[in-house]
Amino acid sequence: MTNSESTPASYAAAGVDIDAGERAVELFAPAAKRASRPEVRGGLGGFAGLFALGKYREPLLAAGSDGVGTKLAVARALNKHDTIGIDLVAMCVDDLVVCGAEPLFLQDYIAIGKVVPEHVAEIVSGIAEGCVQAGCALLGGETAEHPGLMAPDEYDVSATAVGVVEADELLGPDQVRDGDVVIGMPSSGLHSNGYSLARHVLLERAGMPLDGFDEGLRRTLGEELLEPTRIYAKDCLALAAECEVHTFCHVTGGGLAGNLARVIPEGHTARLSRATWSPQQIFRTISSVGTVPLEEMEKTFNMGVGMVAVVAAHDRDRALAMLTARHLDAWVLGEVTAAEEGAPRVELTGEHPGY
């Protein structure tokens, strides 16, 4: 019998450290407790998270799951993991508010090669911060150690968010009318989409260092690429409560036109003007360095527009004023018009200033 065969097998010997997992929970517990709501029942450590739904006339539950894609590669390269959780929350909760649903709670899943308690605590602290920004509770989650399947420093994150909306307050394409105004809300940068193309162009082809300072960006490339996704949930809910909003559109993979088309009904076209806004420098850098044509840029990135509200024309000025008061420099992108059957649901015209 060899020495290895005589050594008793254990979970730890196989690469899974239960003690490290428990230590990670101890470290991130204070951050997780920040992300709560009065409806939460019980605490961390249970087999299931409990949430009292409250009193609604005719509640509809909304749910959405997502991850953050290859933005994780940038976080790993910089060994900075405390903001990626904000991206994760944003990608889930801002899909919910499109239909008018208020995010109630979120549960996360972290798959990691090796549990380093401080590393996991960084990730969860970002998730908790995102939940605070969204006004939802971090109801629970799972951290799964995958030795042999993932490298020790490799990890992936995903989450599911659940929200609620009254049936008679549901937003969507059926609410959109001829003459509605399309209002854009600025993104904070790339958000969490298009990173495979961004990394290919900037890091692989151009060889730009993540720690290199770029005068155009006015900070390092790494700082720009890790800028957290803006969370619009509270802003959208506040707008819908005071103005006649017919639908929202969360601009993610597929770009502005591709996502907005999902909420514009047949027989209508949202005509938008590129002349109404100027994309941030990071989009210009990717386009110029990689000679990426505008059509490809618009299919891949948000190009500076992270969320869109489709509002009744009579509430145009009120909606803009409300968003400005909430520190969002919103603007009118265009309007919805009746169109012949078969016409594109979104039409982008003109050129961006200085692009």
Secondary structure, 3 states (H helix, E strand, C coil): CCHHHHCCCCCCCCCCCHHHHHHHHHHHHHHHHHCCCCCEECCCCCCCCEECCCCCCCEEEEEEEEECCCHHHHHHHHCCCCCHHHHHHHHHHHHHHHHCCEEEEEEEEEEECCCCHHHHHHHHHHHHHHHHHHCCEEEEEEEEECECCECCCCEEEEEEEEEEEEHHHCCCHHHCCCCCEEEEEECCCCCCCCHHHHHHHHHHHCCCCCCCEECCCCEEHHHHHCCCCCCCHHHHHHHHHHCCEEEEEECCCCHHHHHHHHHCCCCEEEEEEHHHCCCCHHHHHHHHHCCCCHHHHHHHCCCCEEEEEEECHHHHHHHHHHHHHCCCCCEEEEEEEECCCCCCCEEEECCCCCC
